[in-house]
């Protein structure tokens, strides 16, 4: 059970940037479809090489983590767009670096 929970967290975190990307493109476009479907081979890879298998219990954990990661990525994009005056792109990593959203503790205290 611990292994399923840990792998679900990894799948959730892996899907955050894809949900972020999906939120900034036109619905049902090629980029939108890619943002949803590109993480699937990684989930299958994790499933096979972690020896979790394809049991019903693993489906519940992994599918939930997949969709929650996509949803949270979308909500993160919308939150940043609505609450901050930032120039946002479709790439979460570049937006974090460009807009300095990861601040070190020393910068926060200054």
C-alpha positions as CSV (number, residue, x, y, z in Angstrom):
1,X,0.0,0.0,0.0
2,X,2.9,2.3,0.8
3,X,4.4,1.7,-2.6
4,X,1.1,2.6,-4.4
5,X,0.8,5.8,-2.4
6,X,4.4,6.8,-3.2
7,X,4.0,6.0,-6.9
8,X,0.7,8.0,-6.9
9,X,2.5,11.0,-5.6
10,X,5.1,10.7,-8.4
11,X,2.3,10.4,-11.0
12,X,0.5,13.4,-9.5
13,X,3.7,15.5,-9.6
14,X,4.5,14.4,-13.1
15,X,1.1,15.5,-14.4
16,X,1.2,19.0,-12.9
17,X,3.1,20.5,-15.8
18,X,0.9,18.8,-18.3
19,X,-2.3,20.1,-16.6
20,X,-0.6,23.6,-16.6
21,X,0.1,23.3,-20.3
22,X,-3.4,22.1,-21.0
23,X,-5.0,25.1,-19.3
24,X,-3.2,27.5,-21.7
25,X,-4.2,25.9,-25.0
26,X,-7.4,25.8,-27.0
27,X,-9.7,22.9,-25.9
28,X,-9.7,19.9,-28.2
29,X,-6.6,21.1,-30.2
30,X,-3.6,19.0,-30.9
31,X,-1.6,20.5,-28.0
32,X,-4.6,19.9,-25.6
33,X,-4.7,16.2,-26.6
34,X,-0.9,15.9,-26.3
35,X,-1.0,17.4,-22.8
36,X,-3.5,14.7,-21.7
37,X,-2.0,11.7,-23.5
38,X,1.8,12.2,-23.4
39,X,2.1,11.3,-19.7
40,X,0.3,8.0,-20.2
41,X,3.4,6.0,-21.4
42,X,5.3,7.2,-18.3
43,X,2.5,5.9,-16.1
44,X,2.6,2.6,-17.9
45,X,6.4,2.5,-17.5
46,X,6.1,3.2,-13.8
47,X,3.5,0.5,-13.5
48,X,5.6,-2.1,-15.2
49,X,9.0,-1.4,-13.7
50,X,7.8,-0.9,-10.2
51,X,6.2,-4.4,-10.2
52,X,2.9,-3.0,-9.0
53,X,1.0,-4.8,-11.8
54,X,-2.4,-4.0,-13.2
55,X,-4.7,-4.8,-10.3
56,X,-7.9,-2.9,-9.7
57,X,-6.4,-1.3,-6.6
58,X,-3.5,0.2,-8.6
59,X,-5.9,1.5,-11.2
60,X,-7.8,3.4,-8.5
61,X,-4.7,5.0,-7.1
62,X,-3.0,5.8,-10.4
63,X,-6.0,7.1,-12.4
64,X,-6.9,9.3,-9.4
65,X,-3.4,10.6,-9.2
66,X,-3.3,11.2,-13.0
67,X,-6.5,13.3,-13.1
68,X,-5.8,15.1,-9.8
69,X,-2.4,16.1,-11.2
70,X,-4.0,17.4,-14.4
71,X,-6.6,19.2,-12.5
72,X,-4.2,20.8,-10.0
73,X,-1.9,21.9,-12.9
74,X,-4.9,23.6,-14.5
75,X,-5.9,25.3,-11.3
76,X,-2.4,26.5,-10.6
77,X,-2.3,28.2,-14.0
78,X,-5.7,29.8,-13.5
79,X,-4.7,30.9,-10.0
80,X,-1.5,32.5,-11.2
81,X,-3.2,34.2,-14.1
82,X,-6.0,35.6,-12.0
83,X,-4.2,36.7,-8.9
84,X,-0.8,37.9,-10.1
85,X,0.3,40.1,-13.0
86,X,2.7,37.6,-14.5
87,X,3.5,36.9,-18.1
88,X,2.6,33.2,-18.3
89,X,3.3,30.7,-21.0
90,X,2.3,27.1,-21.4
91,X,5.5,25.8,-19.6
92,X,5.3,25.6,-15.8
93,X,9.1,25.2,-15.4
94,X,9.9,28.3,-17.5
95,X,7.2,30.3,-15.8
96,X,8.5,29.4,-12.4
97,X,12.1,30.4,-13.4
98,X,11.2,33.5,-15.3
99,X,8.8,34.9,-12.7
100,X,10.9,33.8,-9.8
101,X,8.1,31.8,-8.2
102,X,10.5,29.6,-6.3
103,X,12.0,32.0,-3.8
104,X,14.6,30.9,-1.3
105,X,14.0,31.4,2.4
106,X,16.6,34.2,2.6
107,X,14.8,36.2,-0.1
108,X,11.4,35.8,1.6
109,X,12.7,37.2,4.9
110,X,14.3,40.3,3.4
